[in-house]
């Protein structure tokens, strides 16, 4: 995997929106944070634009992101927020200049479209918090974002959940939002998971949707040669009047019960204030015991 250059003071970060609209005042805390870190900030034209739900129409969002991809001074493109819309522009983007001059693409949720596309191009990306969340993020979410961008060693240790499956594994970490991964199956952006460690998280889904999506990934071979599974926040799950009968965690565990790879639940990443950074495409070492789970990013 190609690793974009780590940041140094004086480098430039661009903030754009590939999906839902966002007003300029919502990114002020993120701008102040970047400036505190000694970085320069460029605000994309999509910030403040509106086309119904979107941050400008598809053409505007393509042009804005493309400009930042092609600008050699921009070292990081930080997506302002998720929502929906990145998949509408992904096939219109030209990554030829980006591959010659790779830079960090940062975000989560709908930005999983970009993570998956760039993983298939062989470039590491950063699954981390976004400008819309900065004001309410935990200290750890902000600190791990900074550590990742500036090249500091990244590792996590969390208490084990009783649902975890113990074991050791190593491999590239891939994934992101479960709903997006599900929607990308069969496309050029669908990731390959053989020999890798998969991270998934989701928000505001019906429990039967979680089951359907997991079964889809299973039928598409996502778990067949997987080395490990990390489950982040499965936040604000919904149920029908007639209950599905299982939690999101139990649905996932049942889906992968026939495999012998380690599984970690309640990892602090996803749609929560404590959304800690993950360097997607980077090789990691995963160790899960009955007491704790550790995830170490390897250089």
C-alpha positions in Angstrom: 0.0 0.0 0.0 1.1 3.5 -0.8 1.4 5.7 2.3 0.8 9.4 1.8 3.4 11.7 3.4 2.9 12.6 7.0 2.1 16.2 7.8 4.5 18.9 9.0 3.7 22.3 10.3 2.9 24.7 7.5 1.3 22.0 5.4 -2.2 22.6 3.9 -5.4 20.8 4.6 -8.5 21.3 2.4 -12.0 20.9 3.7 -14.7 19.9 1.2 -18.1 18.1 1.3 -18.7 15.2 -1.1 -22.1 14.5 0.3 -24.6 16.4 2.4 -24.7 20.2 2.6 -23.0 22.0 5.5 -22.8 25.7 6.4 -19.5 27.4 6.9 -20.1 28.1 10.6 -20.2 24.4 11.3 -16.5 23.9 10.3 -15.1 26.8 12.4 -14.0 24.6 15.3 -12.2 22.3 12.8 -10.4 25.3 11.2 -9.3 26.5 14.6 -8.0 23.0 15.5 -6.0 22.8 12.3 -4.5 26.2 12.8 -3.6 25.3 16.4 -1.7 22.4 14.9 0.3 24.9 12.7 -1.5 23.9 9.5 -3.0 26.1 6.7 -6.6 25.6 5.6 -8.3 25.9 2.2 -12.1 25.9 2.2 -13.7 24.2 -0.7 -16.5 25.8 -2.7 -18.9 23.1 -1.6 -18.9 24.4 1.9 -22.0 26.5 2.1 -23.4 25.3 -1.2 -26.9 23.8 -1.4 -28.7 21.6 -3.8 -31.6 20.1 -1.8 -29.8 17.8 0.6 -26.4 18.0 -1.2 -23.5 20.3 -0.9 -24.1 21.6 -4.4 -25.0 19.4 -7.4 -22.9 16.5 -8.5 -20.9 18.5 -10.9 -20.0 21.1 -8.2 -19.0 18.4 -5.8 -16.9 16.6 -8.4 -15.1 19.8 -9.4 -14.4 20.8 -5.8 -12.9 17.4 -4.9 -11.0 17.1 -8.1 -9.4 20.5 -7.6 -8.1 19.5 -4.2 -7.0 16.1 -5.6 -4.9 17.9 -8.3 -3.6 20.7 -6.1 0.0 19.7 -5.1 0.0 22.0 -2.1 -2.9 20.2 -0.5 -1.6 17.4 1.7 -4.9 16.3 3.3 -8.5 16.4 2.0 -10.7 16.4 5.1 -14.3 15.6 4.2 -16.6 17.9 6.2 -19.4 15.5 6.8 -21.2 12.4 5.6 -24.9 11.8 4.9 -25.3 10.6 1.4 -23.9 11.6 -2.0 -20.3 10.4 -2.4 -21.3 7.4 -4.5 -22.9 9.8 -7.0 -19.6 11.4 -7.9 -17.0 8.6 -7.4 -16.9 7.4 -11.0 -16.4 11.0 -12.3 -13.3 11.6 -10.3 -9.8 11.3 -11.9 -7.3 9.9 -9.6 -4.3 9.9 -12.0 -2.6 13.0 -10.5 -3.5 11.7 -7.0 -1.7 8.4 -7.6 1.5 10.4 -8.5 1.1 12.7 -5.5 -1.0 10.8 -2.9 -2.5 12.7 0.0 -4.5 11.7 3.0 -8.3 11.4 2.5 -10.0 11.7 5.9 -13.6 10.9 7.0 -16.0 8.2 7.9 -19.6 7.1 7.2 -20.5 8.0 3.6 -16.7 8.6 3.0 -16.4 4.8 3.1 -17.0 5.1 -0.7 -13.7 6.9 -1.0 -11.9 4.6 1.4 -12.9 1.6 -0.6 -12.1 3.1 -4.0 -8.7 4.2 -2.8 -7.9 0.9 -1.1 -8.4 -0.7 -4.5 -6.0 1.8 -5.9 -3.5 0.8 -3.3 -3.4 4.0 -1.2 -3.9 4.2 2.6 -6.7 6.5 3.9 -7.8 7.7 7.3 -11.1 6.6 8.9 -11.5 9.4 11.5 -13.7 12.2 12.7 -14.9 15.0 10.5 -15.2 18.8 10.9 -18.9 18.7 11.7 -18.1 16.6 14.8 -14.9 18.3 16.1 -16.6 20.4 18.7 -18.2 17.4 20.5 -15.5 14.8 19.9 -13.6 13.1 22.7 -10.0 14.0 23.5 -9.0 10.6 22.2 -10.8 11.1 18.8 -8.9 14.4 18.2 -5.6 13.2 19.5 -5.6 10.0 17.4 -6.5 12.0 14.3 -3.4 14.2 14.9 -1.2 11.2 15.7 -2.2 9.5 12.5 -1.6 12.6 10.3 1.7 13.5 11.9 3.1 9.9 11.8 3.0 9.0 15.5 2.7 5.4 16.5 -1.0 4.3 16.8 -2.2 1.5 19.0 -5.3 0.7 21.1 -6.1 -1.4 24.1 -9.7 -1.8 25.2 -11.5 -4.1 27.7 -12.9 -7.3 26.1 -16.6 -7.7 25.6 -18.1 -11.0 26.6 -19.2 -11.4 23.0 -15.6 -11.3 21.6 -13.9 -14.3 20.0 -10.3 -14.7 21.2 -7.3 -15.1 18.9 -4.4 -13.4 17.1 -4.3 -12.0 13.6 -2.4 -9.6 11.4 -3.1 -8.1 8.0 -4.3 -4.9 6.3 -7.3 -3.3 8.0 -10.1 -2.3 5.6 -13.8 -1.4 5.8 -15.9 1.4 7.3 -19.6 1.9 7.3 -21.5 -1.4 6.9 -24.4 0.1 4.9 -21.9 1.6 2.4 -19.8 -1.6 2.1 -23.1 -3.4 1.4 -24.1 -0.9 -1.3 -20.7 -1.2 -3.0 -20.8 -5.0 -3.5 -20.4 -5.9 -7.2 -19.0 -2.5 -8.1 -15.4 -1.4 -8.8 -15.3 0.0 -5.3 -16.1 -3.3 -3.6 -13.1 -4.3 -1.4 -11.3 -7.6 -1.3 -11.0 -9.0 2.2 -8.9 -12.1 1.7 -6.1 -12.1 4.3 -7.3 -8.8 5.8 -8.9 -7.5 9.0 -12.4 -6.0 8.4 -13.8 -3.1 10.4 -17.5 -2.3 10.3 -19.8 0.2 12.1 -23.3 1.6 11.5 -25.9 4.0 12.7 -29.7 4.2 12.7 -30.5 0.9 11.0 -33.2 -1.6 11.5 -32.0 -4.8 13.0 -33.2 -6.8 10.1 -31.3 -4.5 7.8 -28.1 -5.4 9.7 -28.9 -9.1 9.2 -29.6 -8.6 5.5 -26.3 -6.7 5.0 -24.2 -9.2 6.9 -25.7 -12.1 4.9 -24.9 -10.2 1.7 -21.3 -9.8 2.7 -21.1 -13.4 3.7 -22.6 -14.6 0.4 -20.1 -12.4 -1.4 -17.2 -14.1 0.4 -16.2 -11.2 2.7 -15.7 -13.6 5.6 -14.4 -16.7 3.9 -10.7 -15.8 4.1 -10.9 -13.0 6.6 -8.2 -12.8 9.3 -10.2 -10.8 11.9 -13.3 -8.7 12.4 -13.5 -5.4 14.4 -17.0 -4.1 15.1 -17.2 -0.4 16.1 -20.3 1.4 17.2 -23.6 0.0 16.2 -25.4 3.1 17.3 -29.2 3.9 17.6 -30.4 0.6 16.2 -34.1 0.3 15.4 -36.6 -2.5 15.5 -40.0 -3.3 14.1 -43.3 -3.7 16.1 -42.6 -7.5 15.9 -39.0 -7.6 17.3 -36.3 -9.2 15.2 -35.1 -11.0 18.3 -31.4 -10.3 18.3 -29.1 -7.3 19.0 -26.9 -6.0 16.2 -23.9 -7.6 17.9 -25.7 -11.0 18.1 -26.7 -10.8 14.5 -23.0 -10.2 13.5 -21.7 -12.9 15.8 -24.2 -15.5 14.5 -23.3 -14.6 10.9 -19.6 -15.3 11.4 -20.0 -18.2 13.9 -18.6 -20.8 11.5 -15.3 -19.0 11.1 -12.4 -19.1 13.5 -11.0 -15.6 13.2 -10.9 -13.3 16.2 -13.8 -10.8 16.7 -13.8 -7.6 18.7 -17.0 -5.7 19.6 -17.5 -2.2 21.0 -14.4 -0.8 19.4 -14.4 3.0 19.9 -14.8 4.1 16.3 -17.9 5.0 14.3 -20.9 7.3 14.9 -20.0 8.4 18.4 -18.1 11.3 19.9 -15.3 8.9 20.8 -14.5 8.1 17.1 -10.8 7.1 17.1 -8.7 7.1 14.0 -8.0 4.0 11.9 -5.4 4.0 9.1 -7.2 1.9 6.5 -4.9 -0.1 4.3 -2.2 -0.2 7.0 -1.0 -3.6 8.4 -2.1 -4.2 11.9 -1.7 -6.7 14.7 -4.8 -7.8 16.5 -4.8 -9.7 19.8 -8.0 -10.6 21.5 -8.2 -12.3 24.9 -10.9 -12.7 27.5 -9.5 -9.6 29.4 -8.6 -7.2 26.6 -8.3 -6.5 22.9 -5.3 -4.8 21.4 -4.8 -3.3 17.9 -1.4 -2.1 16.9 -0.7 -0.3 13.6 2.6 -1.5 12.1 4.9 0.7 10.1 
